[in-house]
Amino acid sequence: MTGDADDLARLDAAARHPSMLARVVAGVFTPANVVLAVMAYVALRHSGSAVEAFGWWALTLVLVVGVPYGILFRALRAGRVDDRQVVRRSQRPWLFVMALVCVAVALGVLAVAGAPREVVVLVVAMAAGLVAMLVVTLVTKASMHLAVASGAVAVVLVEQPGVGAVLALLLVPIGWARWRDGRHSVGQLVLGAVIGGVASWVVYGVLR
């Protein structure tokens, strides 16, 4: 696919002059870390105790992060994807579908277990973002790092506008890191940020 060829060429060009700083920034703000951070934030704000909040966070760790990453690593070993960050757009759609299944299961478990409304709504917002990313991925590529990061920022903006505004500044170094590492074009970064931010802002803001 032409899109895959362009992405691979960009990655090869960046690999000739790698940036350790870009790798570190991208690693710190990997989607898994951001999801766990925003879930901890929402759970702590809306649970009856820190122990209860930890329970909801741990459940999310297993179902929303652990299982999808397990599927990804299995796909890596089987050769279904080329690398952990899935640079080829053509290899992404089925992974989004698997992630959606995991999020749907998590949503059901949280609802049945009586999780705080805000925790459940956060997972709904995640599902909405995944659906949007899946649809867009069928046509073009968007940054998952920026989608998840901007989605998390949108959630915090709804909860605490001042804190969210400060956290929004982190989108710049995250975007730079993904561009510098050859993982995305500027357009793909902007598209990811818009998808994640709008999905979370609308869904979390309305349903919360």
MODELLER restraints for C-alpha pairs under 7 A, 6 or more apart:
rsr = mdl.restraints
at = mdl.atoms
rsr.add(forms.Gaussian(group=physical.xy_distance, feature=features.Distance(at['CA:4:A'], at['CA:88:A']), mean=5.12, stdev=0.5))
rsr.add(forms.Gaussian(group=physical.xy_distance, feature=features.Distance(at['CA:4:A'], at['CA:89:A']), mean=6.07, stdev=0.5))
rsr.add(forms.Gaussian(group=physical.xy_distance, feature=features.Distance(at['CA:7:A'], at['CA:87:A']), mean=6.77, stdev=0.5))
rsr.add(forms.Gaussian(group=physical.xy_distance, feature=features.Distance(at['CA:10:A'], at['CA:182:A']), mean=5.18, stdev=0.5))
rsr.add(forms.Gaussian(group=physical.xy_distance, feature=features.Distance(at['CA:11:A'], at['CA:181:A']), mean=6.97, stdev=0.5))
rsr.add(forms.Gaussian(group=physical.xy_distance, feature=features.Distance(at['CA:11:A'], at['CA:182:A']), mean=4.31, stdev=0.5))
rsr.add(forms.Gaussian(group=physical.xy_distance, feature=features.Distance(at['CA:11:A'], at['CA:183:A']), mean=5.88, stdev=0.5))
rsr.add(forms.Gaussian(group=physical.xy_distance, feature=features.Distance(at['CA:14:A'], at['CA:180:A']), mean=6.79, stdev=0.5))
rsr.add(forms.Gaussian(group=physical.xy_distance, feature=features.Distance(at['CA:14:A'], at['CA:181:A']), mean=5.65, stdev=0.5))
rsr.add(forms.Gaussian(group=physical.xy_distance, feature=features.Distance(at['CA:14:A'], at['CA:182:A']), mean=4.98, stdev=0.5))
rsr.add(forms.Gaussian(group=physical.xy_distance, feature=features.Distance(at['CA:18:A'], at['CA:181:A']), mean=6.79, stdev=0.5))
rsr.add(forms.Gaussian(group=physical.xy_distance, feature=features.Distance(at['CA:19:A'], at['CA:181:A']), mean=6.85, stdev=0.5))
rsr.add(forms.Gaussian(group=physical.xy_distance, feature=features.Distance(at['CA:22:A'], at['CA:177:A']), mean=4.21, stdev=0.5))
rsr.add(forms.Gaussian(group=physical.xy_distance, feature=features.Distance(at['CA:22:A'], at['CA:180:A']), mean=6.42, stdev=0.5))
rsr.add(forms.Gaussian(group=physical.xy_distance, feature=features.Distance(at['CA:22:A'], at['CA:181:A']), mean=6.23, stdev=0.5))
rsr.add(forms.Gaussian(group=physical.xy_distance, feature=features.Distance(at['CA:23:A'], at['CA:177:A']), mean=6.86, stdev=0.5))
rsr.add(forms.Gaussian(group=physical.xy_distance, feature=features.Distance(at['CA:25:A'], at['CA:174:A']), mean=6.42, stdev=0.5))
rsr.add(forms.Gaussian(group=physical.xy_distance, feature=features.Distance(at['CA:25:A'], at['CA:177:A']), mean=6.23, stdev=0.5))
rsr.add(forms.Gaussian(group=physical.xy_distance, feature=features.Distance(at['CA:26:A'], at['CA:174:A']), mean=6.26, stdev=0.5))
rsr.add(forms.Gaussian(group=physical.xy_distance, feature=features.Distance(at['CA:26:A'], at['CA:177:A']), mean=5.92, stdev=0.5))
rsr.add(forms.Gaussian(group=physical.xy_distance, feature=features.Distance(at['CA:26:A'], at['CA:178:A']), mean=6.63, stdev=0.5))
rsr.add(forms.Gaussian(group=physical.xy_distance, feature=features.Distance(at['CA:30:A'], at['CA:145:A']), mean=6.22, stdev=0.5))
rsr.add(forms.Gaussian(group=physical.xy_distance, feature=features.Distance(at['CA:31:A'], at['CA:145:A']), mean=5.55, stdev=0.5))
rsr.add(forms.Gaussian(group=physical.xy_distance, feature=features.Distance(at['CA:31:A'], at['CA:148:A']), mean=5.81, stdev=0.5))
rsr.add(forms.Gaussian(group=physical.xy_distance, feature=features.Distance(at['CA:32:A'], at['CA:65:A']), mean=5.98, stdev=0.5))
rsr.add(forms.Gaussian(group=physical.xy_distance, feature=features.Distance(at['CA:34:A'], at['CA:148:A']), mean=6.97, stdev=0.5))
rsr.add(forms.Gaussian(group=physical.xy_distance, feature=features.Distance(at['CA:34:A'], at['CA:149:A']), mean=6.41, stdev=0.5))
rsr.add(forms.Gaussian(group=physical.xy_distance, feature=features.Distance(at['CA:36:A'], at['CA:61:A']), mean=6.71, stdev=0.5))
rsr.add(forms.Gaussian(group=physical.xy_distance, feature=features.Distance(at['CA:38:A'], at['CA:152:A']), mean=5.94, stdev=0.5))
rsr.add(forms.Gaussian(group=physical.xy_distance, feature=features.Distance(at['CA:39:A'], at['CA:57:A']), mean=6.16, stdev=0.5))
rsr.add(forms.Gaussian(group=physical.xy_distance, feature=features.Distance(at['CA:40:A'], at['CA:57:A']), mean=5.77, stdev=0.5))
rsr.add(forms.Gaussian(group=physical.xy_distance, feature=features.Distance(at['CA:42:A'], at['CA:118:A']), mean=6.91, stdev=0.5))
rsr.add(forms.Gaussian(group=physical.xy_distance, feature=features.Distance(at['CA:42:A'], at['CA:119:A']), mean=6.35, stdev=0.5))
rsr.add(forms.Gaussian(group=physical.xy_distance, feature=features.Distance(at['CA:43:A'], at['CA:53:A']), mean=4.86, stdev=0.5))
rsr.add(forms.Gaussian(group=physical.xy_distance, feature=features.Distance(at['CA:43:A'], at['CA:56:A']), mean=6.78, stdev=0.5))
rsr.add(forms.Gaussian(group=physical.xy_distance, feature=features.Distance(at['CA:43:A'], at['CA:57:A']), mean=6.88, stdev=0.5))
rsr.add(forms.Gaussian(group=physical.xy_distance, feature=features.Distance(at['CA:43:A'], at['CA:119:A']), mean=6.11, stdev=0.5))
rsr.add(forms.Gaussian(group=physical.xy_distance, feature=features.Distance(at['CA:44:A'], at['CA:50:A']), mean=6.22, stdev=0.5))
rsr.add(forms.Gaussian(group=physical.xy_distance, feature=features.Distance(at['CA:44:A'], at['CA:53:A']), mean=5.25, stdev=0.5))
rsr.add(forms.Gaussian(group=physical.xy_distance, feature=features.Distance(at['CA:46:A'], at['CA:116:A']), mean=6.43, stdev=0.5))
rsr.add(forms.Gaussian(group=physical.xy_distance, feature=features.Distance(at['CA:46:A'], at['CA:118:A']), mean=6.91, stdev=0.5))
rsr.add(forms.Gaussian(group=physical.xy_distance, feature=features.Distance(at['CA:47:A'], at['CA:53:A']), mean=5.40, stdev=0.5))
rsr.add(forms.Gaussian(group=physical.xy_distance, feature=features.Distance(at['CA:47:A'], at['CA:116:A']), mean=6.44, stdev=0.5))
rsr.add(forms.Gaussian(group=physical.xy_distance, feature=features.Distance(at['CA:60:A'], at['CA:106:A']), mean=6.92, stdev=0.5))
rsr.add(forms.Gaussian(group=physical.xy_distance, feature=features.Distance(at['CA:63:A'], at['CA:102:A']), mean=5.93, stdev=0.5))
rsr.add(forms.Gaussian(group=physical.xy_distance, feature=features.Distance(at['CA:63:A'], at['CA:103:A']), mean=6.91, stdev=0.5))
rsr.add(forms.Gaussian(group=physical.xy_distance, feature=features.Distance(at['CA:63:A'], at['CA:106:A']), mean=5.70, stdev=0.5))
rsr.add(forms.Gaussian(group=physical.xy_distance, feature=features.Distance(at['CA:64:A'], at['CA:102:A']), mean=5.95, stdev=0.5))
rsr.add(forms.Gaussian(group=physical.xy_distance, feature=features.Distance(at['CA:64:A'], at['CA:103:A']), mean=5.53, stdev=0.5))
rsr.add(forms.Gaussian(group=physical.xy_distance, feature=features.Distance(at['CA:64:A'], at['CA:106:A']), mean=6.67, stdev=0.5))
rsr.add(forms.Gaussian(group=physical.xy_distance, feature=features.Distance(at['CA:68:A'], at['CA:98:A']), mean=6.89, stdev=0.5))
rsr.add(forms.Gaussian(group=physical.xy_distance, feature=features.Distance(at['CA:68:A'], at['CA:99:A']), mean=5.48, stdev=0.5))
rsr.add(forms.Gaussian(group=physical.xy_distance, feature=features.Distance(at['CA:68:A'], at['CA:102:A']), mean=6.83, stdev=0.5))
rsr.add(forms.Gaussian(group=physical.xy_distance, feature=features.Distance(at['CA:75:A'], at['CA:81:A']), mean=5.98, stdev=0.5))
rsr.add(forms.Gaussian(group=physical.xy_distance, feature=features.Distance(at['CA:76:A'], at['CA:82:A']), mean=6.59, stdev=0.5))
rsr.add(forms.Gaussian(group=physical.xy_distance, feature=features.Distance(at['CA:76:A'], at['CA:83:A']), mean=6.62, stdev=0.5))
rsr.add(forms.Gaussian(group=physical.xy_distance, feature=features.Distance(at['CA:81:A'], at['CA:91:A']), mean=6.09, stdev=0.5))
rsr.add(forms.Gaussian(group=physical.xy_distance, feature=features.Distance(at['CA:86:A'], at['CA:92:A']), mean=6.65, stdev=0.5))
rsr.add(forms.Gaussian(group=physical.xy_distance, feature=features.Distance(at['CA:87:A'], at['CA:183:A']), mean=6.73, stdev=0.5))
rsr.add(forms.Gaussian(group=physical.xy_distance, feature=features.Distance(at['CA:89:A'], at['CA:137:A']), mean=6.73, stdev=0.5))
rsr.add(forms.Gaussian(group=physical.xy_distance, feature=features.Distance(at['CA:89:A'], at['CA:141:A']), mean=5.94, stdev=0.5))
rsr.add(forms.Gaussian(group=physical.xy_distance, feature=features.Distance(at['CA:93:A'], at['CA:134:A']), mean=5.85, stdev=0.5))
rsr.add(forms.Gaussian(group=physical.xy_distance, feature=features.Distance(at['CA:93:A'], at['CA:137:A']), mean=6.52, stdev=0.5))
rsr.add(forms.Gaussian(group=physical.xy_distance, feature=features.Distance(at['CA:93:A'], at['CA:138:A']), mean=6.94, stdev=0.5))
rsr.add(forms.Gaussian(group=physical.xy_distance, feature=features.Distance(at['CA:96:A'], at['CA:130:A']), mean=6.53, stdev=0.5))
rsr.add(forms.Gaussian(group=physical.xy_distance, feature=features.Distance(at['CA:96:A'], at['CA:134:A']), mean=5.89, stdev=0.5))
rsr.add(forms.Gaussian(group=physical.xy_distance, feature=features.Distance(at['CA:100:A'], at['CA:127:A']), mean=6.23, stdev=0.5))
rsr.add(forms.Gaussian(group=physical.xy_distance, feature=features.Distance(at['CA:100:A'], at['CA:130:A']), mean=6.54, stdev=0.5))
rsr.add(forms.Gaussian(group=physical.xy_distance, feature=features.Distance(at['CA:103:A'], at['CA:123:A']), mean=6.94, stdev=0.5))
rsr.add(forms.Gaussian(group=physical.xy_distance, feature=features.Distance(at['CA:103:A'], at['CA:127:A']), mean=6.34, stdev=0.5))
rsr.add(forms.Gaussian(group=physical.xy_distance, feature=features.Distance(at['CA:107:A'], at['CA:120:A']), mean=6.39, stdev=0.5))
rsr.add(forms.Gaussian(group=physical.xy_distance, feature=features.Distance(at['CA:107:A'], at['CA:123:A']), mean=6.28, stdev=0.5))
rsr.add(forms.Gaussian(group=physical.xy_distance, feature=features.Distance(at['CA:110:A'], at['CA:120:A']), mean=6.41, stdev=0.5))
rsr.add(forms.Gaussian(group=physical.xy_distance, feature=features.Distance(at['CA:111:A'], at['CA:120:A']), mean=6.60, stdev=0.5))
rsr.add(forms.Gaussian(group=physical.xy_distance, feature=features.Distance(at['CA:118:A'], at['CA:208:A']), mean=5.71, stdev=0.5))
rsr.add(forms.Gaussian(group=physical.xy_distance, feature=features.Distance(at['CA:121:A'], at['CA:204:A']), mean=5.99, stdev=0.5))
rsr.add(forms.Gaussian(group=physical.xy_distance, feature=features.Distance(at['CA:121:A'], at['CA:207:A']), mean=6.42, stdev=0.5))
rsr.add(forms.Gaussian(group=physical.xy_distance, feature=features.Distance(at['CA:121:A'], at['CA:208:A']), mean=6.23, stdev=0.5))
rsr.add(forms.Gaussian(group=physical.xy_distance, feature=features.Distance(at['CA:122:A'], at['CA:204:A']), mean=6.16, stdev=0.5))
rsr.add(forms.Gaussian(group=physical.xy_distance, feature=features.Distance(at['CA:125:A'], at['CA:199:A']), mean=6.52, stdev=0.5))
rsr.add(forms.Gaussian(group=physical.xy_distance, feature=features.Distance(at['CA:125:A'], at['CA:200:A']), mean=5.17, stdev=0.5))
rsr.add(forms.Gaussian(group=physical.xy_distance, feature=features.Distance(at['CA:125:A'], at['CA:203:A']), mean=5.37, stdev=0.5))
rsr.add(forms.Gaussian(group=physical.xy_distance, feature=features.Distance(at['CA:125:A'], at['CA:204:A']), mean=5.79, stdev=0.5))
rsr.add(forms.Gaussian(group=physical.xy_distance, feature=features.Distance(at['CA:128:A'], at['CA:199:A']), mean=6.15, stdev=0.5))
rsr.add(forms.Gaussian(group=physical.xy_distance, feature=features.Distance(at['CA:129:A'], at['CA:195:A']), mean=6.75, stdev=0.5))
rsr.add(forms.Gaussian(group=physical.xy_distance, feature=features.Distance(at['CA:129:A'], at['CA:196:A']), mean=5.61, stdev=0.5))
rsr.add(forms.Gaussian(group=physical.xy_distance, feature=features.Distance(at['CA:129:A'], at['CA:199:A']), mean=5.41, stdev=0.5))
rsr.add(forms.Gaussian(group=physical.xy_distance, feature=features.Distance(at['CA:129:A'], at['CA:200:A']), mean=6.98, stdev=0.5))
rsr.add(forms.Gaussian(group=physical.xy_distance, feature=features.Distance(at['CA:132:A'], at['CA:195:A']), mean=6.77, stdev=0.5))
rsr.add(forms.Gaussian(group=physical.xy_distance, feature=features.Distance(at['CA:141:A'], at['CA:188:A']), mean=6.03, stdev=0.5))
rsr.add(forms.Gaussian(group=physical.xy_distance, feature=features.Distance(at['CA:142:A'], at['CA:188:A']), mean=4.39, stdev=0.5))
rsr.add(forms.Gaussian(group=physical.xy_distance, feature=features.Distance(at['CA:142:A'], at['CA:189:A']), mean=6.20, stdev=0.5))
rsr.add(forms.Gaussian(group=physical.xy_distance, feature=features.Distance(at['CA:142:A'], at['CA:191:A']), mean=5.62, stdev=0.5))
rsr.add(forms.Gaussian(group=physical.xy_distance, feature=features.Distance(at['CA:142:A'], at['CA:192:A']), mean=4.72, stdev=0.5))
rsr.add(forms.Gaussian(group=physical.xy_distance, feature=features.Distance(at['CA:143:A'], at['CA:184:A']), mean=6.68, stdev=0.5))
rsr.add(forms.Gaussian(group=physical.xy_distance, feature=features.Distance(at['CA:143:A'], at['CA:188:A']), mean=5.64, stdev=0.5))
rsr.add(forms.Gaussian(group=physical.xy_distance, feature=features.Distance(at['CA:143:A'], at['CA:189:A']), mean=5.11, stdev=0.5))
rsr.add(forms.Gaussian(group=physical.xy_distance, feature=features.Distance(at['CA:143:A'], at['CA:192:A']), mean=4.61, stdev=0.5))
rsr.add(forms.Gaussian(group=physical.xy_distance, feature=features.Distance(at['CA:144:A'], at['CA:192:A']), mean=6.15, stdev=0.5))
rsr.add(forms.Gaussian(group=physical.xy_distance, feature=features.Distance(at['CA:146:A'], at['CA:171:A']), mean=6.99, stdev=0.5))
rsr.add(forms.Gaussian(group=physical.xy_distance, feature=features.Distance(at['CA:146:A'], at['CA:175:A']), mean=6.66, stdev=0.5))
rsr.add(forms.Gaussian(group=physical.xy_distance, feature=features.Distance(at['CA:146:A'], at['CA:189:A']), mean=6.21, stdev=0.5))
rsr.add(forms.Gaussian(group=physical.xy_distance, feature=features.Distance(at['CA:146:A'], at['CA:192:A']), mean=5.26, stdev=0.5))
rsr.add(forms.Gaussian(group=physical.xy_distance, feature=features.Distance(at['CA:146:A'], at['CA:193:A']), mean=4.80, stdev=0.5))
rsr.add(forms.Gaussian(group=physical.xy_distance, feature=features.Distance(at['CA:147:A'], at['CA:192:A']), mean=4.38, stdev=0.5))
rsr.add(forms.Gaussian(group=physical.xy_distance, feature=features.Distance(at['CA:147:A'], at['CA:193:A']), mean=4.65, stdev=0.5))
rsr.add(forms.Gaussian(group=physical.xy_distance, feature=features.Distance(at['CA:147:A'], at['CA:195:A']), mean=6.02, stdev=0.5))
rsr.add(forms.Gaussian(group=physical.xy_distance, feature=features.Distance(at['CA:147:A'], at['CA:196:A']), mean=3.98, stdev=0.5))
rsr.add(forms.Gaussian(group=physical.xy_distance, feature=features.Distance(at['CA:147:A'], at['CA:197:A']), mean=6.76, stdev=0.5))
rsr.add(forms.Gaussian(group=physical.xy_distance, feature=features.Distance(at['CA:148:A'], at['CA:196:A']), mean=5.82, stdev=0.5))
rsr.add(forms.Gaussian(group=physical.xy_distance, feature=features.Distance(at['CA:149:A'], at['CA:171:A']), mean=6.92, stdev=0.5))
rsr.add(forms.Gaussian(group=physical.xy_distance, feature=features.Distance(at['CA:150:A'], at['CA:171:A']), mean=6.92, stdev=0.5))
rsr.add(forms.Gaussian(group=physical.xy_distance, feature=features.Distance(at['CA:150:A'], at['CA:193:A']), mean=5.36, stdev=0.5))
rsr.add(forms.Gaussian(group=physical.xy_distance, feature=features.Distance(at['CA:150:A'], at['CA:196:A']), mean=5.52, stdev=0.5))
rsr.add(forms.Gaussian(group=physical.xy_distance, feature=features.Distance(at['CA:150:A'], at['CA:197:A']), mean=4.73, stdev=0.5))
rsr.add(forms.Gaussian(group=physical.xy_distance, feature=features.Distance(at['CA:151:A'], at['CA:196:A']), mean=4.43, stdev=0.5))
rsr.add(forms.Gaussian(group=physical.xy_distance, feature=features.Distance(at['CA:151:A'], at['CA:197:A']), mean=4.37, stdev=0.5))
rsr.add(forms.Gaussian(group=physical.xy_distance, feature=features.Distance(at['CA:151:A'], at['CA:200:A']), mean=5.08, stdev=0.5))
rsr.add(forms.Gaussian(group=physical.xy_distance, feature=features.Distance(at['CA:153:A'], at['CA:164:A']), mean=5.55, stdev=0.5))
rsr.add(forms.Gaussian(group=physical.xy_distance, feature=features.Distance(at['CA:153:A'], at['CA:167:A']), mean=6.29, stdev=0.5))
rsr.add(forms.Gaussian(group=physical.xy_distance, feature=features.Distance(at['CA:153:A'], at['CA:168:A']), mean=5.94, stdev=0.5))
rsr.add(forms.Gaussian(group=physical.xy_distance, feature=features.Distance(at['CA:154:A'], at['CA:164:A']), mean=6.96, stdev=0.5))
rsr.add(forms.Gaussian(group=physical.xy_distance, feature=features.Distance(at['CA:154:A'], at['CA:197:A']), mean=5.54, stdev=0.5))
rsr.add(forms.Gaussian(group=physical.xy_distance, feature=features.Distance(at['CA:154:A'], at['CA:200:A']), mean=5.90, stdev=0.5))
rsr.add(forms.Gaussian(group=physical.xy_distance, feature=features.Distance(at['CA:154:A'], at['CA:201:A']), mean=5.19, stdev=0.5))
rsr.add(forms.Gaussian(group=physical.xy_distance, feature=features.Distance(at['CA:155:A'], at['CA:200:A']), mean=6.25, stdev=0.5))
rsr.add(forms.Gaussian(group=physical.xy_distance, feature=features.Distance(at['CA:155:A'], at['CA:201:A']), mean=6.41, stdev=0.5))
rsr.add(forms.Gaussian(group=physical.xy_distance, feature=features.Distance(at['CA:155:A'], at['CA:204:A']), mean=6.57, stdev=0.5))
rsr.add(forms.Gaussian(group=physical.xy_distance, feature=features.Distance(at['CA:156:A'], at['CA:163:A']), mean=6.89, stdev=0.5))
rsr.add(forms.Gaussian(group=physical.xy_distance, feature=features.Distance(at['CA:156:A'], at['CA:164:A']), mean=4.85, stdev=0.5))
rsr.add(forms.Gaussian(group=physical.xy_distance, feature=features.Distance(at['CA:157:A'], at['CA:163:A']), mean=6.89, stdev=0.5))
rsr.add(forms.Gaussian(group=physical.xy_distance, feature=features.Distance(at['CA:157:A'], at['CA:164:A']), mean=4.18, stdev=0.5))
rsr.add(forms.Gaussian(group=physical.xy_distance, feature=features.Distance(at['CA:157:A'], at['CA:165:A']), mean=6.61, stdev=0.5))
rsr.add(forms.Gaussian(group=physical.xy_distance, feature=features.Distance(at['CA:158:A'], at['CA:205:A']), mean=6.09, stdev=0.5))
rsr.add(forms.Gaussian(group=physical.xy_distance, feature=features.Distance(at['CA:175:A'], at['CA:189:A']), mean=6.25, stdev=0.5))
rsr.add(forms.Gaussian(group=physical.xy_distance, feature=features.Distance(at['CA:178:A'], at['CA:184:A']), mean=5.95, stdev=0.5))
rsr.add(forms.Gaussian(group=physical.xy_distance, feature=features.Distance(at['CA:179:A'], at['CA:185:A']), mean=6.02, stdev=0.5))
rsr.add(forms.Gaussian(group=physical.xy_distance, feature=features.Distance(at['CA:179:A'], at['CA:186:A']), mean=6.78, stdev=0.5))
